[in-house]
């Protein structure tokens, strides 16, 4: 699966990018910004991938200007409770302080709140990562446990609060990309997914989501889920 918006492509993580992700995740600059900071072995990475390669987890490699620059995710999706968790890290320092991380986050939040129709999404942020705390507060995240003794905060963002915050920025985004609209199913492509993988990964989705995906598949001349 590929999501295209704002000149960015987000490609669903597959096994071909697993070693790249492991190497970047194990780098000192990335590990020091993570809650889990241990070195990850090849076996651990493969075991992890097997555990998340399903409808409840969506990890996406960020492609920008012909380069793979980071990863963003929506994990532990609960389609009944309408909640998920999220995270992002950019390993290409050229783009770390650019607008790209914010645009990727908008795409992922639009996916959560408009495509999946979730009500809340959660993140964990290290207490000493002031930049990440500020970044996420711009989207409307609120800290749930200010007095926690852990080294990280649990934060939550509701659909209503996100929409209120992000609508203030969409006009500026339009001026840059001539694209004011929210993420839509038309921004998705499954041309890189085999029929076998399509069934394995997406057939168990809730009916309302399969109906959305089917509209894309029909346009691509594919077998419907």
C-alpha positions as CSV (number, residue, x, y, z in Angstrom):
1,X,0.0,0.0,0.0
2,X,1.2,3.5,-0.9
3,X,-0.3,6.8,0.4
4,X,0.6,9.9,-1.7
5,X,0.0,13.4,-0.6
6,X,2.0,16.7,-0.3
7,X,4.7,15.3,-2.7
8,X,5.4,12.6,0.0
9,X,4.9,8.8,-0.5
10,X,4.3,6.6,2.5
11,X,4.9,2.9,1.7
12,X,3.7,0.1,4.0
13,X,6.7,-1.5,5.6
14,X,7.6,-4.9,4.1
15,X,10.4,-7.3,4.8
16,X,12.6,-5.7,2.1
17,X,13.1,-2.6,4.3
18,X,13.4,-4.4,7.6
19,X,17.2,-4.3,7.8
20,X,17.3,-0.7,6.8
21,X,14.8,0.1,9.6
22,X,16.7,-1.9,12.1
23,X,20.0,-0.1,11.3
24,X,18.4,3.3,11.5
25,X,16.5,2.4,14.7
26,X,19.7,1.2,16.4
27,X,21.6,4.4,15.6
28,X,22.5,6.4,18.7
29,X,20.7,9.6,17.5
30,X,17.4,7.7,17.2
31,X,17.7,5.4,20.2
32,X,18.2,8.3,22.6
33,X,14.8,9.7,21.5
34,X,13.0,6.4,22.1
35,X,11.3,4.9,25.2
36,X,13.0,1.5,24.3
37,X,16.7,2.2,23.9
38,X,18.3,-1.3,23.6
39,X,20.1,-2.5,20.5
40,X,17.7,-4.6,18.4
41,X,19.1,-7.8,16.9
42,X,18.1,-9.2,13.5
43,X,16.0,-11.9,15.1
44,X,14.3,-9.4,17.4
45,X,13.5,-7.3,14.4
46,X,12.1,-10.2,12.4
47,X,10.0,-11.4,15.3
48,X,8.7,-7.9,15.8
49,X,7.8,-7.6,12.1
50,X,5.8,-10.8,12.2
51,X,3.9,-9.5,15.2
52,X,2.9,-6.2,13.5
53,X,2.3,-7.3,9.9
54,X,-1.5,-7.3,10.3
55,X,-4.6,-5.1,10.1
56,X,-4.0,-3.6,13.6
57,X,-0.6,-2.1,12.8
58,X,0.4,0.2,9.9
59,X,4.1,1.1,9.7
60,X,5.0,3.3,6.7
61,X,8.4,4.1,5.3
62,X,8.6,7.8,4.4
63,X,9.8,8.5,0.8
64,X,10.6,12.0,-0.1
65,X,12.5,13.4,-3.1
66,X,13.6,9.9,-4.0
67,X,15.0,9.0,-0.6
68,X,13.8,6.9,2.3
69,X,14.0,9.3,5.2
70,X,12.1,7.9,8.1
71,X,9.1,5.9,9.4
72,X,5.7,6.7,10.8
73,X,3.1,4.4,12.3
74,X,-0.4,3.9,13.5
75,X,-0.3,0.8,15.8
76,X,-2.5,-1.3,18.1
77,X,-5.6,-0.1,16.2
78,X,-8.8,-1.0,17.9
79,X,-11.6,-0.8,15.5
80,X,-14.3,-1.3,18.1
81,X,-13.0,1.3,20.6
82,X,-11.9,3.5,17.7
83,X,-8.5,4.1,19.1
84,X,-4.9,3.7,18.0
85,X,-1.3,4.6,19.0
86,X,1.2,6.5,16.9
87,X,4.9,7.4,16.4
88,X,7.4,8.8,14.0
89,X,11.1,9.1,13.6
90,X,13.1,10.8,10.9
91,X,16.6,9.4,10.4
92,X,17.7,11.7,7.6
93,X,18.9,14.8,9.4
94,X,18.5,17.0,6.3
95,X,14.7,16.8,6.9
96,X,14.5,16.4,10.6
97,X,13.8,20.1,11.2
98,X,11.9,20.7,8.0
99,X,8.2,20.8,7.3
100,X,8.2,17.1,6.2
101,X,7.7,15.5,9.6
102,X,4.7,17.8,10.2
103,X,3.2,16.9,6.8
104,X,3.7,13.2,7.5
105,X,2.0,13.6,10.8
106,X,-0.9,15.3,9.2
107,X,-1.3,12.5,6.7
108,X,-1.2,9.9,9.5
109,X,-3.7,11.8,11.7
110,X,-6.0,12.3,8.7
111,X,-5.7,8.5,8.1
112,X,-6.7,7.8,11.8
113,X,-9.5,10.4,12.1
114,X,-11.0,10.6,8.6
115,X,-10.2,7.3,6.9
116,X,-10.4,5.0,9.9
117,X,-12.9,7.2,11.7
118,X,-11.1,6.8,15.1
119,X,-12.0,8.9,18.1
120,X,-8.6,9.0,19.9
121,X,-5.0,8.3,19.3
122,X,-2.2,7.9,21.9
123,X,1.6,8.5,21.9
124,X,4.5,8.2,24.3
125,X,7.0,11.0,24.5
126,X,10.2,11.1,26.6
127,X,10.1,13.8,29.2
128,X,13.5,15.1,28.1
129,X,12.4,15.4,24.5
130,X,11.2,19.0,24.6
131,X,11.1,19.3,20.8
132,X,8.8,16.3,20.5
133,X,6.5,17.5,23.3
134,X,6.2,21.0,21.6
135,X,5.7,19.4,18.2
136,X,2.8,17.1,19.4
137,X,1.1,19.9,21.4
138,X,0.8,21.8,18.1
139,X,-1.5,19.0,16.9
140,X,-3.5,19.2,20.1
141,X,-2.0,16.3,22.2
142,X,-2.6,16.6,25.9
143,X,-0.4,14.9,28.6
144,X,-2.4,12.4,30.6
145,X,0.1,11.8,33.4
146,X,2.1,15.0,34.3
147,X,3.2,13.5,37.6
148,X,4.3,10.1,36.3
149,X,7.5,8.6,37.7
150,X,8.3,7.0,34.3
151,X,10.7,8.7,32.0
152,X,8.0,9.4,29.4
153,X,4.6,10.9,29.2
154,X,1.5,9.3,27.8
155,X,-0.4,11.7,25.6
156,X,-3.8,11.6,23.9
157,X,-5.4,13.4,21.0
158,X,-9.1,13.4,20.3
159,X,-10.7,13.7,16.9
160,X,-12.4,16.9,17.8
161,X,-9.3,18.6,19.1
162,X,-7.2,17.5,16.1
163,X,-9.7,18.9,13.6
164,X,-9.9,22.2,15.5
165,X,-6.1,22.6,15.5
166,X,-5.3,21.4,12.0
167,X,-7.9,23.5,10.3
168,X,-5.9,26.5,11.3
169,X,-3.0,25.2,9.2
170,X,-4.7,23.8,6.1
171,X,-4.8,27.2,4.4
172,X,-1.0,27.6,4.8
173,X,-0.6,24.0,3.4
174,X,-2.8,25.0,0.4
175,X,-0.5,27.9,-0.3
176,X,2.5,25.5,-0.5
177,X,0.9,22.5,-2.2
178,X,-2.4,23.7,-3.7
179,X,-3.9,20.9,-1.6
180,X,-6.2,22.0,1.2
181,X,-8.3,18.8,1.5
182,X,-8.0,16.1,4.1
183,X,-6.5,12.7,3.2
184,X,-9.0,10.7,1.1
185,X,-9.1,7.1,-0.1
186,X,-8.2,8.4,-3.5
187,X,-4.7,9.1,-2.1
188,X,-4.2,5.4,-1.7
189,X,-2.7,2.9,-4.2
190,X,-2.5,-0.9,-4.0
191,X,-0.7,-1.5,-7.3
192,X,2.4,-2.7,-5.4
193,X,0.4,-5.3,-3.4
194,X,-0.2,-8.8,-4.8
195,X,-3.7,-10.3,-4.7
196,X,-2.5,-12.8,-2.1
197,X,-1.1,-10.1,0.2
198,X,-4.1,-7.9,-0.4
199,X,-6.4,-10.7,1.0
200,X,-4.1,-11.5,3.9
201,X,-3.6,-7.9,5.0
202,X,-7.0,-6.3,4.4
203,X,-9.8,-8.8,4.1
204,X,-10.3,-8.8,7.9
205,X,-10.8,-5.1,8.1
206,X,-14.2,-3.8,9.3
207,X,-16.8,-3.5,6.5
208,X,-16.8,0.3,6.4
209,X,-13.1,0.3,5.7
210,X,-13.2,-2.5,3.1
211,X,-15.9,-0.5,1.3
212,X,-13.5,2.4,1.0
213,X,-10.6,0.2,-0.1
214,X,-12.8,-1.5,-2.7
215,X,-13.4,1.8,-4.4
216,X,-9.6,2.1,-5.0
217,X,-9.3,-1.5,-6.0
218,X,-12.1,-1.1,-8.5
219,X,-10.4,1.9,-10.1
220,X,-7.2,-0.1,-10.4
221,X,-9.1,-3.0,-12.0
222,X,-8.4,-5.3,-9.1
223,X,-10.4,-8.1,-7.4
224,X,-12.5,-6.6,-4.7
225,X,-12.0,-7.7,-1.1
